[in-house]
Amino acid sequence: MPANIQVVLQHDVEKVGKSGDLVRVRPGFARNYLLPRQLAVPATTAAVRRVEHDKVVALAKAEKAKKEGREVADKLGALRVKITQKAGEDGRLFGSVTAKDIEAAVKALGVTIDRKRIQLAEPIKNVGSYEVAVKLVSDVAATLKVEVAARA
């Protein structure tokens, strides 16, 4: 009986490896735990080729997303968003400006972003100019200039 066998992980397994890794494990662990739970498949040449193909496809998809993210980041860097809301005499807003408001204002200018990507620590509650971070892709971020003005 072999001391270890090779399997290709289909899901992340703690202390063993990540999805897509080719790992050597004990035969009993593979037979009794990994294979019945469909966490891994035997390391046949077809399975290894499929995993390599999936990695290439995922890499290409990530590159495309980064490229699109950079294009959107350039557009956002050039934008200056103006939001008007009712405010008191001291410059304090009645209500606040949230990520949803910023998303709507940016969409009106022709750029579509997801409001979950807008990183606002807390809603804006005063009149003034703010720089808001927008995280588009894992390592692509942009800074959006938001000007909050008082409405009469």
N, C-alpha and C positions, 0 to 999 in steps of 0.2 A: 504494500500500500504506500502511495507517495506521501512524503512528509508534508508537502504543501501543494495546493492547486491554484491555478490562476482563474480569476473571475473579473468580469467587467461590471463595475457598479453602475446601477441605473438611478440610484438616489444617493444623497449624502448619508453616510453611516458614520456615527460618532466613533472616533478612535480607529477608524479603518481607512476612510478616504472620502473623496468627493465624487459626485456624479461624473461618470465618464472615465474614471481612473481604472487602470489595469492593476489589480493587487493580488498578492499571494496570501492565501488564507489556509487554515487547516481544513481538511476535507469534511469533517463533522460540522464545523461552523457553517461552511457553505451549504452542505446538504440539509442541515436541520434548521438553519436560521435564514440565511441570505436568499437561497433559491425559493423556498416555500412562500416567503413574504414578497417575492419579486423585487427584492432590493438589488439583485445582481443576476447576471446570466453567465453561463460558462464561457470562457475565453476562446471561442472558436475564431477562425480567421475572418468569417463573415461578421461576427459581432464586433471584432476589433476594427474592421474596415468601416462598419456603420458608425461607430463612435468617432472615428477620425473624421469621417464625412460630416457628422453633426457638428464637430468642433469647427471645421472650416466654414460651414454655413453660418454658425453662430458668430464667428469672427467677422465674416463679411457683413452680417446684419448689424453688428456693433459698429463697424466702420461707417456704414451708411447712416446710422443714427447719429454718430458723432459729427459727420459732415453736415447733416441737416441741422443739428443743434448749433453748430458754429455759424451757419447762415442766419438762423433765427437770432442768435446772440448778437451778430453784427447789426441786424435790424433793430433789436431792442436797445442796443447801445446808442443808436442815433435818435431814438424816440424821446420825446419829452411829453409825458402824459399830464393833462390838467384836469383835475376833478374839482367841481364846485359843490359845496354843501352849505347848508344853513349854519351860521355860527353866531356866537354871542360877541359882545363888544371887546372882550378880552382875548379873542382869537380861538376860543375853545369851541369845538364843534358840538352841535346838537346831534348826537349819535357818533358814528365813527366811520372811517374809511377802512374797509376790509379787503382781503385778497379777492373777493368776489367783485367788488367795485373796481379794483385795478384791472382785473381780467376783462370786465365789460368795457372799460375805457380803452384798453389796448386793442380789443377786438374791433372797436369802432374805428380805429386807425388802420385796420387791415392786417394785423398780425394775430394769429391764434396761439394762445398758450393755455396750459392747464393751470387752474388756480392752485392746485396742490403743489405745483412747482414754485409758486411765489413764496419766498421765505420771509414772512412778516412775524417778528417776535411777538408783537401785540398790535392790535388795531391802532391806526393813526387817529388821534383825538384832538389835534391842534392844527391850525392853519400854518402853512410853511412849505418848504421844499425838502424832500426826502429822497434818499437813494435806497432802493429796494433790491435785494438780491433775488435772482431767479435762477434756480438750478435746473438746467434743461436736460442734460444727460449726466451720467456718472461723474465725468470730469470736465464738463462744459457748463460754465455759469456766465451770467450776464448781470449787469447792473442797470436798473431801470430808474430813470429820474421821474419822480412823481411830485407834482406841485398841487397842493391843496389850497384852494382859494375859498373865501367866504362869499356866499350868495346873499344878496340883499333881501 
